[in-house]
């Protein structure tokens, strides 16, 4: 019988990166579904001049796949600009983890949505900054996705 989770998922679950919360965060993203039990909070610090994510932390209440997805997505976006961070998709998260079981794909979607929610919050806190149209479009698209429905462009891996 094949293992349910890849070694990379298990490693990020056992030793998550960037866990915690930034107290004076520039952006906070809360996503999840209390019914399924997966809740994520992404907090980030941003260099206002370059709009680069200088620090990022997460707190996740959920299964191993949710914790691993949170850990990986924070690794992937740290040091990137806000626009670059929005290019990290749930598919990228799944690939970086070496696959997720089909019933756990929603965890990667939540991770992508958590980053987007934190970025939206950042722009909301900075009335002097206007959300670029392509960023607004991506944020709106992500907010309309139900994480529990497998995205059409993502094939289950595992």
BAVOKE-45774 format. One line per field, with one value per atom (N, C-alpha, C): residue number from 0; residue in one letter; atom name; x, y, z. Coordinates in Angstrom, 1 decimal, padded with zeros to 4 digits, always signed. Example, Ala and Ser with C-alpha at 12.3 -4.5 7.8 and 13.67 -1.06 7.14 Angstrom:
pos = [0, 0, 0, 1, 1, 1] $
code = [A, A, A, S, S, S] $
site = [N, CA, C, N, CA, C] $
u = [+013.2, +012.3, +013.2, +012.8, +013.7, +012.9] $
v = [-005.7, -004.5, -003.3, -002.2, -001.1, +000.0] $
w = [+007.8, +007.8, +007.8, +007.1, +007.1, +007.9] $
! end
This chain:
pos = [0, 0, 0, 1, 1, 1, 2, 2, 2, 3, 3, 3, 4, 4, 4, 5, 5, 5, 6, 6, 6, 7, 7, 7, 8, 8, 8, 9, 9, 9, 10, 10, 10, 11, 11, 11, 12, 12, 12, 13, 13, 13, 14, 14, 14, 15, 15, 15, 16, 16, 16, 17, 17, 17, 18, 18, 18, 19, 19, 19, 20, 20, 20, 21, 21, 21, 22, 22, 22, 23, 23, 23, 24, 24, 24, 25, 25, 25, 26, 26, 26, 27, 27, 27, 28, 28, 28, 29, 29, 29, 30, 30, 30, 31, 31, 31, 32, 32, 32, 33, 33, 33, 34, 34, 34, 35, 35, 35, 36, 36, 36, 37, 37, 37, 38, 38, 38, 39, 39, 39, 40, 40, 40, 41, 41, 41, 42, 42, 42, 43, 43, 43, 44, 44, 44, 45, 45, 45, 46, 46, 46, 47, 47, 47, 48, 48, 48, 49, 49, 49, 50, 50, 50, 51, 51, 51, 52, 52, 52, 53, 53, 53, 54, 54, 54, 55, 55, 55, 56, 56, 56, 57, 57, 57, 58, 58, 58, 59, 59, 59, 60, 60, 60, 61, 61, 61, 62, 62, 62, 63, 63, 63, 64, 64, 64, 65, 65, 65, 66, 66, 66, 67, 67, 67, 68, 68, 68, 69, 69, 69, 70, 70, 70, 71, 71, 71, 72, 72, 72, 73, 73, 73, 74, 74, 74, 75, 75, 75, 76, 76, 76, 77, 77, 77, 78, 78, 78, 79, 79, 79, 80, 80, 80, 81, 81, 81, 82, 82, 82, 83, 83, 83, 84, 84, 84, 85, 85, 85, 86, 86, 86, 87, 87, 87, 88, 88, 88, 89, 89, 89, 90, 90, 90, 91, 91, 91, 92, 92, 92, 93, 93, 93, 94, 94, 94, 95, 95, 95, 96, 96, 96, 97, 97, 97, 98, 98, 98, 99, 99, 99, 100, 100, 100, 101, 101, 101, 102, 102, 102, 103, 103, 103, 104, 104, 104, 105, 105, 105, 106, 106, 106, 107, 107, 107, 108, 108, 108, 109, 109, 109, 110, 110, 110, 111, 111, 111, 112, 112, 112, 113, 113, 113, 114, 114, 114, 115, 115, 115, 116, 116, 116, 117, 117, 117, 118, 118, 118, 119, 119, 119, 120, 120, 120, 121, 121, 121, 122, 122, 122, 123, 123, 123, 124, 124, 124, 125, 125, 125, 126, 126, 126, 127, 127, 127, 128, 128, 128, 129, 129, 129, 130, 130, 130, 131, 131, 131, 132, 132, 132, 133, 133, 133, 134, 134, 134, 135, 135, 135, 136, 136, 136, 137, 137, 137, 138, 138, 138, 139, 139, 139, 140, 140, 140, 141, 141, 141, 142, 142, 142, 143, 143, 143, 144, 144, 144, 145, 145, 145, 146, 146, 146, 147, 147, 147, 148, 148, 148, 149, 149, 149, 150, 150, 150, 151, 151, 151, 152, 152, 152, 153, 153, 153, 154, 154, 154, 155, 155, 155, 156, 156, 156, 157, 157, 157] $
code = [X, X, X, X, X, X, X, X, X, X, X, X, X, X, X, X, X, X, X, X, X, X, X, X, X, X, X, X, X, X, X, X, X, X, X, X, X, X, X, X, X, X, X, X, X, X, X, X, X, X, X, X, X, X, X, X, X, X, X, X, X, X, X, X, X, X, X, X, X, X, X, X, X, X, X, X, X, X, X, X, X, X, X, X, X, X, X, X, X, X, X, X, X, X, X, X, X, X, X, X, X, X, X, X, X, X, X, X, X, X, X, X, X, X, X, X, X, X, X, X, X, X, X, X, X, X, X, X, X, X, X, X, X, X, X, X, X, X, X, X, X, X, X, X, X, X, X, X, X, X, X, X, X, X, X, X, X, X, X, X, X, X, X, X, X, X, X, X, X, X, X, X, X, X, X, X, X, X, X, X, X, X, X, X, X, X, X, X, X, X, X, X, X, X, X, X, X, X, X, X, X, X, X, X, X, X, X, X, X, X, X, X, X, X, X, X, X, X, X, X, X, X, X, X, X, X, X, X, X, X, X, X, X, X, X, X, X, X, X, X, X, X, X, X, X, X, X, X, X, X, X, X, X, X, X, X, X, X, X, X, X, X, X, X, X, X, X, X, X, X, X, X, X, X, X, X, X, X, X, X, X, X, X, X, X, X, X, X, X, X, X, X, X, X, X, X, X, X, X, X, X, X, X, X, X, X, X, X, X, X, X, X, X, X, X, X, X, X, X, X, X, X, X, X, X, X, X, X, X, X, X, X, X, X, X, X, X, X, X, X, X, X, X, X, X, X, X, X, X, X, X, X, X, X, X, X, X, X, X, X, X, X, X, X, X, X, X, X, X, X, X, X, X, X, X, X, X, X, X, X, X, X, X, X, X, X, X, X, X, X, X, X, X, X, X, X, X, X, X, X, X, X, X, X, X, X, X, X, X, X, X, X, X, X, X, X, X, X, X, X, X, X, X, X, X, X, X, X, X, X, X, X, X, X, X, X, X, X, X, X, X, X, X, X, X, X, X, X, X, X, X, X, X, X, X, X, X, X, X, X, X, X, X, X, X, X, X, X, X, X, X, X, X, X] $
site = [N, CA, C, N, CA, C, N, CA, C, N, CA, C, N, CA, C, N, CA, C, N, CA, C, N, CA, C, N, CA, C, N, CA, C, N, CA, C, N, CA, C, N, CA, C, N, CA, C, N, CA, C, N, CA, C, N, CA, C, N, CA, C, N, CA, C, N, CA, C, N, CA, C, N, CA, C, N, CA, C, N, CA, C, N, CA, C, N, CA, C, N, CA, C, N, CA, C, N, CA, C, N, CA, C, N, CA, C, N, CA, C, N, CA, C, N, CA, C, N, CA, C, N, CA, C, N, CA, C, N, CA, C, N, CA, C, N, CA, C, N, CA, C, N, CA, C, N, CA, C, N, CA, C, N, CA, C, N, CA, C, N, CA, C, N, CA, C, N, CA, C, N, CA, C, N, CA, C, N, CA, C, N, CA, C, N, CA, C, N, CA, C, N, CA, C, N, CA, C, N, CA, C, N, CA, C, N, CA, C, N, CA, C, N, CA, C, N, CA, C, N, CA, C, N, CA, C, N, CA, C, N, CA, C, N, CA, C, N, CA, C, N, CA, C, N, CA, C, N, CA, C, N, CA, C, N, CA, C, N, CA, C, N, CA, C, N, CA, C, N, CA, C, N, CA, C, N, CA, C, N, CA, C, N, CA, C, N, CA, C, N, CA, C, N, CA, C, N, CA, C, N, CA, C, N, CA, C, N, CA, C, N, CA, C, N, CA, C, N, CA, C, N, CA, C, N, CA, C, N, CA, C, N, CA, C, N, CA, C, N, CA, C, N, CA, C, N, CA, C, N, CA, C, N, CA, C, N, CA, C, N, CA, C, N, CA, C, N, CA, C, N, CA, C, N, CA, C, N, CA, C, N, CA, C, N, CA, C, N, CA, C, N, CA, C, N, CA, C, N, CA, C, N, CA, C, N, CA, C, N, CA, C, N, CA, C, N, CA, C, N, CA, C, N, CA, C, N, CA, C, N, CA, C, N, CA, C, N, CA, C, N, CA, C, N, CA, C, N, CA, C, N, CA, C, N, CA, C, N, CA, C, N, CA, C, N, CA, C, N, CA, C, N, CA, C, N, CA, C, N, CA, C, N, CA, C, N, CA, C, N, CA, C, N, CA, C, N, CA, C, N, CA, C, N, CA, C, N, CA, C, N, CA, C, N, CA, C, N, CA, C, N, CA, C, N, CA, C, N, CA, C, N, CA, C, N, CA, C, N, CA, C, N, CA, C, N, CA, C, N, CA, C] $
u = [+000.8, +000.0, +000.9, +000.6, +001.4, +001.1, +002.1, +001.8, +000.9, +000.0, -000.9, -000.3, +000.8, +001.5, +003.0, +003.5, +004.9, +005.8, +007.0, +008.0, +008.1, +007.9, +008.0, +006.8, +005.6, +004.5, +004.7, +005.2, +005.4, +006.5, +007.6, +008.6, +008.1, +007.3, +006.7, +005.7, +005.0, +004.1, +004.8, +005.9, +006.6, +007.5, +008.0, +008.9, +008.5, +007.4, +006.9, +007.8, +007.9, +008.7, +007.8, +008.3, +007.6, +006.3, +006.3, +005.1, +005.1, +003.9, +003.8, +002.9, +003.1, +002.3, +003.1, +003.1, +003.8, +002.8, +003.3, +002.4, +002.0, +003.0, +002.8, +002.7, +001.9, +001.8, +001.3, +001.8, +001.3, +000.1, -000.1, -001.2, -001.5, -002.8, -003.3, -004.4, -004.2, -005.2, -005.7, -007.0, -007.7, -008.6, -008.4, -009.2, -009.5, -010.5, -010.8, -012.2, -012.5, -013.9, -014.0, -014.7, -014.8, -015.5, -016.3, -017.1, -016.1, -015.1, -014.2, -013.0, -012.8, -011.8, -010.5, -010.3, -009.1, -009.2, -008.4, -008.4, -006.9, -006.7, -005.3, -005.3, -004.3, -004.0, -002.6, -002.4, -001.1, -000.9, +000.2, +000.6, +001.9, +002.0, +003.2, +003.7, +005.0, +005.6, +006.1, +005.9, +006.2, +007.0, +008.1, +008.8, +008.0, +007.5, +006.6, +007.2, +008.4, +009.1, +009.1, +009.4, +009.5, +008.4, +007.5, +006.3, +006.8, +007.9, +008.5, +008.2, +007.8, +007.5, +008.8, +009.0, +010.3, +010.2, +008.9, +008.7, +007.3, +007.1, +005.8, +005.7, +004.5, +004.3, +002.9, +002.6, +001.3, +000.9, -000.4, -001.0, -002.1, -002.0, -003.0, -003.6, -004.9, -005.6, -006.2, -005.7, -006.2, -005.3, -005.5, -004.8, -003.4, -002.6, -001.2, -001.0, -001.9, -001.8, -002.0, -002.9, -003.1, -001.9, -001.3, -000.1, +001.1, +001.3, +002.3, +002.1, +000.9, +000.6, +000.9, +000.6, +000.9, +002.4, +003.1, +004.6, +005.2, +004.9, +005.5, +005.1, +003.9, +003.5, +004.3, +004.5, +005.3, +006.7, +007.3, +008.7, +008.7, +007.7, +007.7, +007.5, +006.8, +006.6, +007.5, +008.2, +009.1, +010.2, +010.4, +011.4, +010.8, +009.6, +009.0, +008.2, +008.0, +007.1, +005.6, +004.7, +003.3, +002.8, +003.2, +002.7, +003.3, +004.6, +005.2, +004.5, +004.2, +003.6, +002.2, +001.5, +000.2, +000.3, +001.5, +001.7, +001.9, +002.1, +002.3, +000.9, +000.6, -000.7, -000.8, -002.0, -002.2, -001.5, -001.4, -000.8, +000.7, +001.3, +002.7, +002.9, +002.0, +002.1, +002.1, +001.2, +001.0, +002.3, +002.8, +004.0, +005.2, +005.3, +006.4, +006.4, +005.2, +005.0, +005.1, +005.3, +005.4, +004.1, +003.0, +001.6, +000.9, -000.5, -001.4, -002.5, -003.1, -004.2, -005.4, -006.2, -007.3, -008.2, -008.4, -009.3, -008.6, -007.3, -006.6, -006.2, -006.6, -006.2, -006.7, -007.8, -008.4, -007.4, -006.5, -005.5, -004.6, -004.2, -003.3, -004.1, -005.4, -006.2, -006.3, -006.5, -006.5, -005.2, -004.1, -002.8, -002.7, -003.1, -003.1, -004.0, -005.2, -006.2, -005.7, -005.0, -004.4, -003.4, -002.6, -001.6, -002.4, -003.4, -004.1, -004.9, -005.5, -006.2, -005.3, -004.0, -003.1, -002.6, -002.5, -002.1, -003.2, -004.5, -005.6, -005.7, -005.4, -005.4, -004.3, -003.2, -002.0, -002.5, -003.1, -003.5, -004.6, -005.5, -006.6, -006.0, -004.9, -004.3, -003.5, -003.2, -002.4, -003.2, -004.0, -004.9, -004.1, -002.8, -002.0, -001.5, -001.8, -001.4, -002.7, -002.7, -003.8, -003.4, -004.4, -004.2, -004.1, -003.0, -002.9, -004.0, -004.6, -005.7, -005.5, -004.4, -004.1, -004.1, -003.7, -003.7, -005.1, -005.9, -007.3, -008.1, -007.8, -008.4, -008.1, -006.9, -006.4, -007.1, -007.1, -007.7, -009.2, -009.9, -011.3, -011.6, -010.7, -010.9, -010.6, -009.6, -009.3, -010.4, -011.0, -012.0, -013.3, -013.5, -014.7, -014.6, -013.4, -013.1, -013.5, -014.3, -014.6, -013.4, -012.6, -011.5, -011.8, -013.1, -013.4, -013.9, -013.9, -014.1, -012.7, -012.4, -011.1, -011.0, -010.0, -009.9, -009.7, -010.4, -010.3, -009.0, -008.0, -006.7, -005.7, -006.2, -005.4, -005.8, -004.9, -005.1, -004.7, -005.5, -005.1, -003.8, -003.0, -001.7, -001.6, -000.7, -000.6, +000.0] $
v = [-001.2, +000.0, +001.3, +002.2, +003.4, +004.3, +005.1, +006.0, +007.1, +007.6, +008.6, +009.9, +010.2, +011.5, +011.3, +012.2, +012.1, +012.4, +012.1, +012.4, +013.9, +014.7, +016.2, +016.7, +016.2, +016.6, +016.2, +015.0, +014.6, +015.5, +015.8, +016.7, +018.1, +018.7, +020.0, +019.9, +018.8, +018.6, +018.5, +017.7, +017.5, +018.6, +019.4, +020.5, +021.7, +022.3, +023.4, +024.6, +025.2, +026.4, +027.7, +028.7, +030.0, +029.9, +029.0, +028.9, +030.0, +030.6, +031.6, +032.8, +033.9, +035.1, +036.3, +037.2, +038.5, +039.4, +039.9, +040.8, +042.1, +042.7, +044.0, +043.8, +042.8, +042.5, +043.6, +043.6, +044.6, +044.0, +042.7, +042.1, +040.8, +040.5, +039.3, +038.7, +037.4, +036.6, +035.5, +035.5, +034.5, +033.7, +032.4, +031.6, +030.3, +029.6, +028.3, +028.1, +026.9, +026.4, +025.7, +026.4, +025.7, +024.4, +024.2, +022.9, +021.7, +021.9, +020.9, +020.9, +022.0, +022.1, +022.7, +023.1, +023.7, +025.2, +025.8, +027.3, +027.7, +028.8, +029.3, +030.8, +031.2, +032.7, +032.9, +033.7, +034.1, +035.6, +035.8, +037.2, +037.5, +038.8, +039.1, +040.5, +040.7, +042.0, +042.3, +043.6, +044.0, +045.2, +045.2, +046.4, +047.3, +048.4, +049.3, +049.8, +050.1, +050.6, +049.7, +048.4, +047.4, +046.5, +046.5, +045.6, +044.2, +044.0, +042.6, +042.1, +040.8, +040.2, +039.9, +040.5, +040.4, +039.3, +039.1, +038.0, +037.6, +036.3, +035.7, +034.6, +034.5, +033.4, +032.9, +031.7, +031.1, +030.4, +030.4, +029.6, +028.8, +027.5, +026.6, +025.6, +025.6, +024.5, +023.6, +022.4, +021.5, +020.2, +019.5, +018.3, +018.5, +017.4, +017.5, +018.1, +017.9, +018.5, +020.0, +020.4, +021.9, +022.6, +021.9, +022.5, +022.5, +021.4, +021.3, +022.3, +022.5, +023.4, +024.9, +025.2, +026.5, +026.7, +025.7, +025.8, +026.0, +025.2, +025.3, +026.7, +027.1, +028.4, +029.5, +029.5, +030.6, +030.6, +029.4, +029.3, +029.8, +029.5, +029.9, +031.4, +032.1, +033.5, +034.5, +034.0, +034.8, +035.4, +036.7, +037.3, +037.7, +037.4, +037.7, +039.0, +039.7, +040.8, +040.3, +041.2, +040.8, +040.2, +040.8, +040.3, +038.9, +038.7, +037.4, +036.4, +036.8, +035.9, +035.4, +036.3, +035.9, +034.9, +034.8, +033.8, +032.4, +032.3, +030.9, +030.3, +029.3, +028.7, +027.5, +027.0, +025.8, +024.6, +024.6, +023.6, +023.6, +024.8, +024.9, +024.3, +024.6, +024.1, +022.5, +022.0, +020.5, +019.9, +020.5, +020.0, +020.1, +021.2, +021.3, +020.3, +019.9, +018.9, +017.5, +017.3, +015.9, +015.2, +016.1, +015.5, +015.5, +015.5, +015.4, +014.5, +013.7, +012.9, +013.8, +013.3, +014.1, +014.7, +014.0, +014.6, +015.7, +015.9, +016.9, +018.1, +018.1, +019.2, +020.5, +020.5, +021.8, +022.5, +021.8, +022.4, +023.3, +022.9, +023.7, +025.0, +024.8, +026.0, +027.0, +026.5, +027.4, +028.1, +027.5, +028.1, +029.3, +029.0, +030.1, +031.2, +030.9, +031.9, +032.7, +032.0, +032.7, +033.8, +033.5, +034.5, +035.7, +035.3, +036.4, +037.2, +036.6, +037.4, +038.3, +037.9, +038.7, +039.9, +039.6, +040.7, +041.7, +041.2, +042.1, +043.0, +042.4, +043.1, +044.2, +043.8, +044.8, +046.0, +045.8, +047.0, +047.7, +047.0, +047.7, +048.6, +048.3, +049.1, +050.2, +050.2, +051.3, +052.0, +053.0, +053.7, +054.5, +054.7, +055.4, +054.6, +053.2, +052.3, +051.8, +051.7, +051.2, +049.8, +048.9, +047.5, +047.5, +047.0, +046.9, +046.1, +046.4, +045.7, +044.2, +043.7, +042.3, +041.6, +042.3, +041.8, +041.7, +042.8, +042.8, +041.6, +041.4, +040.3, +038.9, +038.7, +037.5, +037.3, +038.3, +038.3, +037.9, +038.5, +038.3, +036.8, +036.3, +035.0, +034.0, +034.2, +033.3, +033.3, +034.5, +034.5, +033.8, +033.6, +032.9, +031.4, +030.9, +029.5, +028.8, +027.7, +026.9, +025.9, +025.9, +025.1, +023.6, +023.2, +021.8, +021.3, +022.1, +021.6, +021.6, +020.4, +020.3, +021.3, +022.2, +023.2, +022.4, +023.0, +022.3, +022.1, +023.0, +022.9, +022.1, +021.5, +020.8, +019.3, +018.5, +017.0, +016.5, +015.6, +015.0, +014.3, +014.4, +013.7, +013.0, +012.0, +011.3, +010.0] $
w = [+000.0, +000.0, +000.0, -000.9, -001.0, +000.2, +000.7, +001.8, +001.3, +002.3, +002.0, +001.7, +002.4, +002.2, +001.7, +000.9, +000.5, +001.7, +001.6, +002.6, +002.9, +001.8, +001.9, +002.7, +002.5, +003.3, +004.8, +005.0, +006.4, +007.1, +006.3, +006.8, +007.2, +006.3, +006.7, +007.8, +007.9, +009.0, +010.4, +010.3, +011.6, +012.0, +011.0, +011.2, +010.4, +010.7, +009.8, +009.9, +008.7, +008.6, +008.8, +009.3, +009.5, +010.3, +011.3, +012.1, +013.1, +013.4, +014.4, +013.8, +014.4, +014.0, +014.2, +013.2, +013.2, +013.9, +015.1, +015.9, +015.2, +014.6, +013.9, +012.4, +012.0, +010.6, +009.7, +008.5, +007.5, +006.7, +006.8, +006.2, +006.9, +007.1, +007.7, +006.8, +006.6, +005.8, +006.6, +006.9, +007.5, +006.5, +006.4, +005.5, +006.1, +005.6, +006.1, +006.2, +006.7, +006.8, +008.1, +009.1, +010.4, +010.4, +009.3, +009.2, +009.0, +008.0, +007.8, +008.8, +009.5, +010.5, +010.1, +008.8, +008.4, +008.4, +009.3, +009.4, +009.4, +008.5, +008.4, +008.6, +009.2, +009.3, +008.8, +007.8, +007.3, +007.7, +008.3, +008.6, +007.8, +007.3, +006.6, +006.9, +006.7, +006.7, +005.3, +004.9, +003.5, +003.5, +002.7, +002.5, +001.6, +002.1, +001.4, +000.0, +000.0, -001.2, -002.3, -002.1, -003.1, -003.2, -002.2, -002.0, -002.0, -001.3, -001.2, +000.2, +000.3, +001.5, +002.2, +003.4, +004.1, +005.2, +005.7, +006.7, +006.5, +006.9, +006.8, +007.8, +008.4, +009.4, +009.2, +009.7, +009.6, +010.9, +011.2, +012.2, +011.5, +011.6, +011.0, +012.0, +012.0, +012.7, +011.7, +011.6, +010.6, +010.6, +009.5, +009.3, +008.8, +008.7, +008.3, +007.0, +006.0, +004.7, +004.8, +005.6, +005.8, +006.4, +007.4, +008.0, +007.0, +006.3, +005.3, +004.2, +003.7, +002.7, +003.1, +004.4, +004.9, +005.0, +005.5, +005.6, +004.3, +003.3, +001.9, +001.3, +001.4, +000.7, +001.3, +002.6, +003.2, +002.7, +002.6, +002.0, +000.6, -000.2, -001.6, -001.8, -000.9, -001.2, -000.4, +000.6, +001.3, +000.4, +000.4, -000.4, -001.8, -002.1, -003.4, -003.3, -004.4, -004.4, -004.2, -003.9, -003.8, -005.1, -006.2, -007.5, -007.7, -007.4, -007.6, -006.7, -005.5, -004.5, -005.0, -005.7, -006.2, -007.4, -008.0, -009.1, -008.5, -007.2, -006.6, -006.5, -007.2, -007.3, -006.3, -006.1, -005.4, -006.0, -007.4, -008.1, -007.8, -007.6, -007.3, -005.9, -005.0, -003.6, -003.6, -004.4, -004.5, -005.1, -006.1, -006.8, -005.8, -005.1, -004.1, -003.0, -002.6, -001.6, -002.1, -003.4, -004.0, -004.1, -004.2, -004.3, -003.0, -003.2, -002.1, -002.5, -001.6, -001.9, -002.4, -003.3, -003.9, -002.8, -001.7, -000.7, +000.1, -000.1, +000.6, -000.3, -001.5, -002.4, -002.0, -001.2, -000.8, +000.2, +000.8, +001.7, +000.9, -000.3, -001.1, -001.6, -001.9, -002.3, -001.1, +000.1, +001.2, +001.4, +001.2, +001.3, +000.3, -000.9, -002.0, -001.6, -001.1, -000.7, +000.5, +001.4, +002.6, +002.2, +001.3, +000.8, +000.1, -000.7, -001.4, -000.3, +000.7, +001.7, +002.5, +002.8, +003.5, +002.6, +001.3, +000.3, +000.2, +000.1, +000.0, +001.3, +002.4, +003.7, +003.7, +003.2, +003.1, +002.3, +001.1, +000.3, +001.0, +001.8, +002.5, +003.6, +004.2, +005.2, +004.7, +003.4, +002.8, +001.7, +002.2, +001.3, +000.3, +000.5, -000.4, -001.6, -001.5, -002.6, -003.2, -004.5, -005.3, -005.8, -005.6, -006.0, -007.6, -008.1, -009.6, -010.1, -011.3, -011.8, -012.0, -012.4, -012.5, -011.1, -010.1, -008.7, -008.3, -008.5, -008.1, -008.8, -010.0, -010.8, -010.2, -009.8, -009.2, -007.9, -007.1, -005.7, -005.8, -006.7, -006.9, -007.3, -008.2, -008.7, -007.5, -006.7, -005.6, -004.6, -004.3, -003.3, -003.7, -005.0, -005.5, -005.5, -005.3, -005.4, -004.1, -004.2, -003.0, -002.9, -001.8, -001.7, -001.7, -001.4, -001.3, -002.7, -003.7, -005.1, -005.8, -006.3, -007.0, -008.1, -008.1, -009.2, -010.6, -011.6, -012.9, -013.5, -013.2, -013.8, -012.9, -011.9, -011.0, -011.0, -011.4, -011.4, -010.1, -009.5, -008.2, -008.4, -007.4, -007.4, -006.0, -006.0, -004.7, -004.8] $
! end
